[in-house]
Amino acid sequence: MIEVTMIEVLKYEKATRNKVIGLVDVKIHLKNIEMIVRGVAHLQSGEKEWFRLPTFSKPTRDGKWDYIRYWQLEDEESNEYLLKEIAKSVRGYLENPIPF
């Protein structure tokens, strides 16, 4: 499991594209490294709200679309943990935005 020490919101842009309500750039501080992730999607459908790491789409044989992450952590538990930490940071930022 990864150890996130802090997540900074670098930029948040409101969006109105299907379920996407915002795009966010974050700086993730891990134990011995910092990583910037751009274009994390903030999505909402009804009362449900979630975040998704940047993806690209690819058509499937049945005519639907697969959304594939550009990068991910090796285990899904760590991916879910990271997205929950991003969600906490973004919600805190949206409550108290820092002017640029």
Secondary structure, DSSP 8 states (H G I E B T S, - for coil): ---EEEEEEEEEEEEEETTEEEEEEEEEEESS-EEEEEEEEEEEETTEEEEE--EEEEE-TTS-EEEEESS--SSHHHHHHHHHHHHHHHHHHHHS----
